[in-house]
């Protein structure tokens, strides 16, 4: 997940040297040689890669949480969590940073790390689950793990408030998903876990939509453009 620029052929990343001082509105440094510089980048928008990878892994796990077709063990998501939700999102995050997108780079990298760490918990050979002799202790530990990611997601939601409604909806649903799943681990209530799975499915579908919007926006002549509700800010006149 990352903030979309929805531009095609005009993606630019500014050099840190060219950034202006926030308080004095003067170029950082001395002399005309340090005037603001805008440098084009050949790195394409990795947003679709990150969003599709996130959406696919989230959809699978959410269907498992819903106990679709009587599935009660989520371990089949491990491969997806490592390579798709994990590695692919990590790479997307690393490509966002040189494009000057701190929000996107941080979000994709963070959720890539989440999926890799979650997969590690589910792998029997990791010994993480076996380290807990009491099942209630393991579920409580997993609840703390999930609620922490719920907080991280809420912080991303705050950062997305000025971007577009697509990401606001996505991160809102994801925050609710994490808290519902954490509540299920704490209480052992299967209904709460299924509710988390249901909201997770909605989260995945929103991520697919936003990812498709970015994919189409990157084309010179897209068949269709999908609106994501970009929030425009009115500039203040002094």
C-alpha positions as CSV (number, residue, x, y, z in Angstrom):
1,X,0.0,0.0,0.0
2,X,1.2,3.4,-0.9
3,X,0.1,6.9,-1.9
4,X,-0.7,7.1,-5.6
5,X,0.5,9.9,-7.8
6,X,-1.7,8.7,-10.7
7,X,0.6,10.3,-13.2
8,X,1.9,8.8,-16.3
9,X,5.2,9.7,-17.9
10,X,5.9,12.6,-15.6
11,X,7.0,11.0,-12.4
12,X,9.7,13.1,-10.7
13,X,11.8,12.8,-7.6
14,X,13.4,15.9,-6.1
15,X,16.9,15.9,-4.8
16,X,17.2,16.5,-1.0
17,X,19.6,19.4,-1.8
18,X,16.8,21.2,-3.5
19,X,14.3,21.1,-0.7
20,X,13.5,24.4,0.9
21,X,13.9,25.3,4.6
22,X,10.5,25.1,6.2
23,X,10.9,28.1,8.4
24,X,12.8,30.5,6.2
25,X,11.7,29.5,2.7
26,X,15.3,29.5,1.5
27,X,17.3,26.8,-0.3
28,X,19.3,24.6,2.1
29,X,22.9,25.5,1.8
30,X,24.8,28.6,0.4
31,X,25.2,30.0,-3.0
32,X,23.3,29.6,-6.3
33,X,24.8,26.2,-7.0
34,X,22.5,24.7,-4.5
35,X,19.3,25.9,-6.1
36,X,16.3,23.5,-6.2
37,X,16.9,20.6,-8.7
38,X,14.3,18.3,-10.1
39,X,15.6,15.0,-11.4
40,X,13.5,12.6,-13.4
41,X,13.5,8.9,-12.4
42,X,13.2,5.9,-14.6
43,X,11.6,3.9,-11.8
44,X,8.0,3.0,-12.7
45,X,5.3,3.3,-10.1
46,X,5.5,0.1,-8.0
47,X,2.2,0.8,-6.3
48,X,0.2,-1.8,-8.3
49,X,2.8,-4.5,-7.5
50,X,2.6,-3.7,-3.8
51,X,-1.2,-3.4,-3.7
52,X,-1.9,-6.5,-5.7
53,X,0.5,-8.5,-3.6
54,X,-1.0,-7.2,-0.4
55,X,-4.6,-7.8,-1.7
56,X,-4.0,-11.4,-2.8
57,X,-2.4,-12.5,0.4
58,X,-5.0,-10.7,2.5
59,X,-7.8,-12.3,0.5
60,X,-6.5,-15.8,1.0
61,X,-5.9,-15.4,4.7
62,X,-9.3,-13.7,5.2
63,X,-11.1,-16.5,3.4
64,X,-9.3,-18.9,5.8
65,X,-10.4,-16.8,8.8
66,X,-14.0,-17.1,7.5
67,X,-13.4,-20.8,7.6
68,X,-14.4,-21.1,3.9
69,X,-15.0,-24.7,2.9
70,X,-14.4,-25.7,6.5
71,X,-10.8,-24.6,6.5
72,X,-9.6,-24.0,10.1
73,X,-5.8,-23.9,9.6
74,X,-4.3,-20.9,7.9
75,X,-0.9,-22.5,7.2
76,X,-1.5,-22.7,3.4
77,X,-1.0,-19.0,3.3
78,X,2.7,-19.3,4.3
79,X,4.1,-19.4,0.8
80,X,2.0,-16.4,-0.3
81,X,3.0,-14.5,2.9
82,X,6.7,-15.0,2.3
83,X,7.0,-14.4,-1.4
84,X,4.0,-12.3,-2.5
85,X,2.8,-10.4,0.6
86,X,6.3,-10.3,2.0
87,X,9.1,-10.2,-0.7
88,X,7.1,-8.5,-3.4
89,X,5.9,-5.7,-1.1
90,X,9.4,-5.3,0.4
91,X,10.7,-4.7,-3.2
92,X,7.8,-2.3,-3.9
93,X,8.7,-0.4,-0.8
94,X,12.4,-0.2,-1.8
95,X,11.4,1.2,-5.2
96,X,9.1,3.8,-3.6
97,X,11.9,5.4,-1.6
98,X,14.1,6.5,-4.6
99,X,10.9,8.0,-6.2
100,X,10.6,10.3,-3.2
101,X,7.5,8.5,-1.8
102,X,8.2,8.2,1.9
103,X,4.6,7.1,2.8
104,X,4.5,4.4,0.1
105,X,8.0,3.2,0.9
106,X,7.3,2.9,4.6
107,X,3.9,1.3,4.2
108,X,4.9,-1.3,1.6
109,X,8.1,-2.2,3.5
110,X,6.3,-2.4,6.8
111,X,3.6,-4.7,5.5
112,X,6.1,-6.8,3.6
113,X,7.8,-7.3,7.0
114,X,4.5,-8.1,8.6
115,X,3.7,-10.9,6.2
116,X,7.2,-12.4,6.5
117,X,7.0,-12.3,10.3
118,X,3.5,-13.8,10.3
119,X,4.6,-16.6,8.0
120,X,7.5,-17.3,10.3
121,X,5.0,-17.8,13.2
122,X,2.9,-20.2,11.2
123,X,5.9,-22.4,10.1
124,X,6.1,-25.3,12.5
125,X,9.8,-25.6,12.0
126,X,10.3,-22.1,13.5
127,X,9.4,-23.4,16.9
128,X,7.5,-20.3,17.8
129,X,4.2,-22.0,18.4
130,X,5.8,-24.9,20.1
131,X,7.6,-22.6,22.6
132,X,4.2,-22.0,24.3
133,X,3.2,-24.9,26.5
134,X,-0.2,-23.3,27.1
135,X,-2.5,-22.5,24.2
136,X,-4.0,-19.5,25.9
137,X,-0.6,-17.9,26.3
138,X,0.1,-18.3,22.6
139,X,-3.2,-16.8,21.6
140,X,-2.6,-13.9,24.0
141,X,0.9,-13.3,22.4
142,X,-0.6,-13.5,18.9
143,X,-3.3,-11.0,20.0
144,X,-0.6,-8.5,21.2
145,X,1.1,-9.0,17.8
146,X,-2.0,-8.3,15.9
147,X,-3.1,-5.3,18.0
148,X,0.4,-3.8,17.5
149,X,-0.1,-4.0,13.7
150,X,-3.5,-2.5,14.2
151,X,-1.9,0.5,15.8
152,X,0.7,0.8,13.0
153,X,-2.1,0.7,10.4
154,X,-4.0,3.4,12.3
155,X,-0.9,5.6,12.1
156,X,-0.7,5.0,8.3
157,X,-4.4,6.0,8.2
158,X,-3.7,9.3,9.8
159,X,-0.9,9.9,7.2
160,X,-3.4,9.0,4.4
161,X,-6.1,11.5,5.4
162,X,-4.9,14.1,3.0
163,X,-4.3,11.8,0.0
164,X,-7.4,10.0,-1.4
165,X,-10.5,8.2,-0.3
166,X,-9.3,4.9,-1.8
167,X,-6.4,4.7,0.7
168,X,-8.5,6.1,3.6
169,X,-11.1,3.3,3.0
170,X,-8.4,0.7,2.6
171,X,-6.5,1.6,5.8
172,X,-9.7,2.0,7.8
173,X,-10.9,-1.5,6.9
174,X,-7.4,-2.9,7.6
175,X,-7.3,-1.3,11.0
176,X,-10.7,-2.8,11.9
177,X,-9.5,-6.2,10.6
178,X,-6.5,-6.2,12.8
179,X,-8.4,-5.2,15.9
180,X,-11.1,-7.8,15.3
181,X,-8.6,-10.6,14.8
182,X,-6.7,-9.4,17.9
183,X,-10.0,-9.5,19.8
184,X,-10.7,-13.0,18.6
185,X,-7.2,-14.2,19.9
186,X,-7.8,-12.6,23.3
187,X,-11.3,-13.9,23.8
188,X,-11.3,-17.1,21.8
189,X,-14.5,-15.9,20.1
190,X,-14.8,-17.6,16.7
191,X,-17.5,-15.1,15.6
192,X,-15.2,-12.2,16.1
193,X,-12.5,-14.0,14.1
194,X,-15.0,-14.5,11.2
195,X,-15.9,-10.9,11.4
196,X,-12.3,-10.0,11.0
197,X,-12.1,-12.3,8.0
198,X,-15.1,-10.6,6.4
199,X,-13.7,-7.1,6.8
200,X,-10.4,-8.5,5.6
201,X,-12.1,-9.6,2.3
202,X,-13.5,-6.1,1.9
203,X,-10.0,-4.7,2.6
204,X,-8.5,-7.0,-0.1
205,X,-11.1,-5.9,-2.7
206,X,-10.4,-2.2,-2.0
207,X,-6.7,-2.9,-2.4
208,X,-7.3,-4.6,-5.8
209,X,-9.4,-1.6,-6.9
210,X,-6.8,1.0,-5.9
211,X,-4.0,-1.1,-7.5
212,X,-6.0,-1.4,-10.7
213,X,-6.5,2.4,-10.7
214,X,-2.7,2.9,-10.5
215,X,-2.1,0.3,-13.2
216,X,-4.5,2.0,-15.6
217,X,-3.2,5.5,-14.7
218,X,0.3,4.4,-15.7
219,X,-0.9,3.6,-19.3
220,X,-0.7,6.3,-22.0
221,X,-4.1,5.4,-23.3
222,X,-6.0,3.4,-20.7
223,X,-9.2,1.7,-21.6
224,X,-10.8,3.3,-18.5
225,X,-9.8,5.4,-15.6
226,X,-10.9,4.4,-12.1
227,X,-11.6,7.3,-9.7
228,X,-10.1,6.9,-6.2
229,X,-11.3,10.2,-4.8
230,X,-8.1,12.3,-4.7
231,X,-8.3,15.0,-2.0
232,X,-7.3,18.4,-3.3
233,X,-6.1,21.0,-0.8
234,X,-6.8,24.6,-1.3
235,X,-3.7,26.8,-1.1
236,X,-3.8,29.5,1.5
237,X,-3.4,33.0,0.3
238,X,-1.4,35.3,2.5
